[in-house]
Amino acid sequence: MNKEKIWLSSPHMGGEELKYVNGAFEDNWIAPLGPNVTGFENDIKEYLTQNGSSDIEVAALSSGTAALHLALILLGVKRGDEVICQSMTFAASANPIMYLGAIPIFVDSEEDTLNICPHQLEIAIKERISKGNKPKAIIAVHLYGMPYQVEEINKISRKYGIPVIEDSAEALGSKYKNVHCGTLGDYSILSFNGNKIITTSGGGALITKDIQAKRKAIFLATQARDDAPHYQHSEVGYNYRLSNICAGIGRGQMQVLDKRVEARRDMFQFYVNLFRKIEGVRVFEEPSVDYFSNHWLTVIEVDELKTDGIGREELRKCLGTENIESRPLWKPMHMQPVFKDYPYYGTGIAEKMFRNGLCLPSGSNLTDNDRLRIEKAILNCLTK
Ligand SMILES: *Cc1c(COP(=O)(O)O)cnc(C)c1O
């Protein structure tokens, strides 16, 4: 097998990343602060508010996980507190709950967006309150770029007075009712890891509407140093700020973000057309015009009762023999060994999707030839 590997999602440079990185070298800003960091924050802020949505503040950080950790701290989450988290997600959504000694309460997905189910969320909140443990926060995720049911979730958040942390790590460029994901929660987070829609090699951001909260986040992210000529600390801090080099990559990537969204959406359309010809496979589309997904990854559900018994694992292996990467959906957190003993509210939607769902190669840098190979491999496997 000497065919070149087709990746699920790989970094795609193309703007003026090196110009900004070179600038950092020339000015010797090789540090977790500098003009690229401020510039990158402004670029993100400008991008996310381009439809005139409410004012936001952006803090560039070393990862999306760090941003989630700080969001929980800023909401006052402490040891023994309960925090609700969408079960079907990447472990990074839930791990920061554990860093604080808090207790994760997992909630199932609904079928339309694959994100946190409003109905199960409300059941969970009511039961936790009846046990005397009102949850401190709700972590909701826009999985694979698809916005969660924003209005329904916000309504529940207001009704019970529990803030939402919007995990928008996979959804930069997505919108709900024409408002950017990343501005829809009480706190929101982004990720710029290597496989995301744009990357800084590693990085993230915390987004808030409150300038004081941004200042506090940066204070905590830079070792919580008090205002004094010597090193003075009255709180425990972290080393979570983004480096000026990585931020330089981010500035170049922001210039091409809209193109990257367009290319991912185009890849999605390719799969929609392809699977029209094939029985038994559902491509996950936006449920209504209120939803605009960046289609970071295209997701399908395989119904082996209609595909002559070929399930998602067989399809994944077929693609693998052609050196084409595909991957099962995130394994739900309540099924993970590390989280299995924590409460879970649901009816098995996430479990079913984990069993039958597959993410297909969706990178913005896939070529026409890659598409031909993917199409041939899928047709070979499913229409024998
Ligand atoms: C990638 C990701 C994160 C974490 O971001 P990092 O920058 O890798 O720390 C969090 N949540 C989700 C849903 C992600 O996909």
The ligand as an SDF file (V2000), in Angstrom:
LIG
                    3D

 15 15  0  0  0  0  0  0  0  0999 V2000
  -10.3820   20.0840   20.8610 C   0  0  0  0  0  0  0  0  0  0  0  0
  -11.4770   20.1840   21.8390 C   0  0  0  0  0  0  0  0  0  0  0  0
  -11.2950   20.7330   23.1200 C   0  0  0  0  0  0  0  0  0  0  0  0
   -9.9570   21.0530   23.6990 C   0  0  0  0  0  0  0  0  0  0  0  0
   -9.1730   21.9280   23.0240 O   0  0  0  0  0  0  0  0  0  0  0  0
   -7.5870   21.8540   23.1730 P   0  0  0  0  0  0  0  0  0  0  0  0
   -7.1640   23.1480   22.5400 O   0  0  0  0  0  0  0  0  0  0  0  0
   -7.1370   20.6540   22.4140 O   0  0  0  0  0  0  0  0  0  0  0  0
   -7.2450   21.8020   24.6180 O   0  0  0  0  0  0  0  0  0  0  0  0
  -12.3980   20.8630   23.9450 C   0  0  0  0  0  0  0  0  0  0  0  0
  -13.6110   20.4730   23.5540 N   0  0  0  0  0  0  0  0  0  0  0  0
  -13.8250   19.9360   22.3440 C   0  0  0  0  0  0  0  0  0  0  0  0
  -15.2170   19.5450   21.9810 C   0  0  0  0  0  0  0  0  0  0  0  0
  -12.7680   19.7520   21.4560 C   0  0  0  0  0  0  0  0  0  0  0  0
  -12.9870   19.1650   20.2730 O   0  0  0  0  0  0  0  0  0  0  0  0
  1  2  1  0
  2  3  1  0
  2 14  2  0
  3  4  1  0
  3 10  2  0
  4  5  1  0
  5  6  1  0
  6  7  2  0
  6  8  1  0
  6  9  1  0
 10 11  1  0
 11 12  2  0
 12 13  1  0
 12 14  1  0
 14 15  1  0
M  END
$$$$
